[in-house]
Structures are given as structure tokens and as C-alpha cells.
Amino acid sequence: MNLGRMASNLFGAWFQIGRHFPRETLDAITKTVAEGEGRHRGELRVVIESRLSLADVAAGVTARDRATALFSHLRVWDTEENCGVLLYVLLAEHRIEIVADRGIAKAVTPAEWAAITAHMRDAFAQGRYREAVQTGVAEAGDLLARHFPGDGEPRKNQLPDHPLVL
């Protein structure tokens, strides 16, 4: 059992989620997601989670495990062209994970996703929470526009644009 992870999830600054992500920030992120989806055929879902349960931490559940579980639970994989992407932030552990559906994973390299998470991490480290997530959304949108460009036709929104805060 990792005591550092336990302490982060029990005592970390996760309780400040409302201060870091007020309604105005969530609305701005929603707008960035919607604008990006106007340029590509992908579907982006943002999840911001304050912390993991102590039972999950004790069981060894990692941020990646949780992101993968949410990818499935939220049905991000269930998009028409298999082009769903989950952008997951775990505040207590300062972790960012991106999970892409198989259609996207064939076209985008792990290094490209890692560059996005690095840019987000830099903004988070400076306390720029809104900009961190908007940067991740915009950069993911750029990759999707390159690999899954829109055809100019309005399309049905398959996943909610508003971030899910847990």
C-alpha cells in the first residue's frame, strides 16, 4: 500500500475542486469542447475527479485504471466512428490521463498525447486550472481535426460537452 497516495487522496487539496473549477470555468471548458468538435468528427469527454476512494487506493487502482474505467462507464468508446477521447484529471494526485478509442489510437501516437498532458501539467503547476484544461481540450481538438477532420456538415453531439466533476 502506498502511504503517499493514501495521504494525497485523504488530505490533499482535492477539497478545493469548487474553487479551482467554478461554474464559469466549467462553462468556458464546455465552450472549448464544443468549438473543437465543430472542426472534427471526434468526441471529447472531460472528467475532473477530486480524489480516489481510500478503498481504490488500497486496492492499487491508479489514475490510468480509473480513467479507463470511466472511459467504459461513460461509454466514450460508443461513438459512431470509434473516435471518442476521455481527458481525465485526478486533482488529489496531480495526474492527467488521456484515453482514446481504437479509431483514434491508430492515428495518434502516445507521444502526442504525452505532449498534451505535459502542457496541461505546466499550467496546473502555475495554478492556472481553467487554462490547463482548455489547453488540453484545444490541443486534443487539433489532433482530432488533423486525423478526423469535419466535413462541414452539422453533426449530432454523441457525448456531453460539459465536464463531469466527481
PyMOL commands that set and color helices and strands:
alter all, ss='L'
color gray80, all
select helices_A, chain A and resi 3-11+13-20+23-37+54-58+63-73+91-93+102-105+110-125+129-147
alter helices_A, ss='H'
color red, helices_A
select strands_A, chain A and resi 43-49+84-90+95-100+164-165
alter strands_A, ss='S'
color yellow, strands_A
deselect
rebuild
show_as cartoon
